[in-house]
Amino acid sequence: MLWALCLAPAVVTALKGHLALFVAGFLTIGAVWLIAALRLARPNSPWARRRYDEEKTQRSRERYPDVVAAQL
């Protein structure tokens, strides 16, 4: 049961495109995953493409302009 509490935020963190925070979660025994799961996803992540409407996608593009520029 305890592994499920750590696994869910880890999966959400990876789907949101926060790969560095995903790796850091292993070092902090999952504490970083809880924080990263609540943060705004990167605009090109699977999470953002499936779940964000236009307003939230725009906020994500403003927060991560380097990711958007890299795609163009």
C-alpha positions as CSV (number, residue, x, y, z in Angstrom):
1,M,0.0,0.0,0.0
2,L,2.8,2.4,0.8
3,W,4.4,1.9,-2.6
4,A,1.2,3.0,-4.2
5,L,1.4,6.4,-2.4
6,C,4.8,7.0,-3.9
7,L,4.2,5.5,-7.3
8,A,1.2,7.7,-8.3
9,P,3.1,11.0,-7.9
10,A,6.1,9.5,-9.6
11,V,4.1,8.5,-12.6
12,V,2.4,12.0,-12.8
13,T,5.8,13.7,-12.5
14,A,7.1,11.7,-15.4
15,L,4.0,12.3,-17.5
16,K,4.3,16.1,-16.9
17,G,7.8,16.1,-18.3
18,H,9.7,16.9,-15.2
19,L,12.4,14.3,-15.7
20,A,15.0,15.9,-13.5
21,L,12.5,16.1,-10.7
22,F,11.6,12.5,-11.3
23,V,15.2,11.4,-10.8
24,A,15.5,13.7,-7.8
25,G,12.5,11.9,-6.3
26,F,14.6,8.7,-5.9
27,L,17.2,10.6,-3.9
28,T,14.6,12.2,-1.5
29,I,12.5,9.0,-1.1
30,G,9.5,10.5,-3.1
31,A,9.2,13.9,-1.4
32,V,10.0,15.7,-4.7
33,W,7.5,13.7,-6.6
34,L,4.7,15.1,-4.4
35,I,5.7,18.7,-5.2
36,A,6.4,18.0,-8.9
37,A,3.0,16.3,-9.3
38,L,1.3,19.6,-8.3
39,R,3.3,21.8,-10.6
40,L,2.3,23.0,-14.1
41,A,3.3,20.5,-16.8
42,R,5.6,21.3,-19.6
43,P,3.7,22.3,-22.8
44,N,5.0,19.3,-24.9
45,S,4.4,16.7,-22.2
46,P,1.8,13.9,-22.6
47,W,-0.1,15.3,-19.5
48,A,-0.4,18.8,-21.0
49,R,-1.5,17.6,-24.4
50,R,-4.3,15.4,-23.0
51,R,-5.6,17.4,-20.1
52,Y,-5.0,21.1,-20.6
53,D,-7.4,23.5,-22.2
54,E,-6.2,26.5,-24.2
55,E,-5.9,28.8,-21.1
56,K,-3.7,26.3,-19.2
57,T,-1.7,25.5,-22.3
58,Q,-0.9,29.2,-22.7
59,R,0.2,29.5,-19.0
60,S,2.4,26.5,-19.5
61,R,4.0,28.1,-22.6
62,E,4.6,31.3,-20.7
63,R,6.2,29.4,-17.8
64,Y,8.5,27.2,-20.0
65,P,9.3,29.4,-23.0
66,D,12.6,27.5,-23.7
67,V,10.6,24.3,-24.3
68,V,8.3,26.0,-26.8
69,A,11.2,27.6,-28.6
70,A,13.0,24.2,-28.9
71,Q,10.0,22.7,-30.7
72,L,9.9,25.4,-33.4
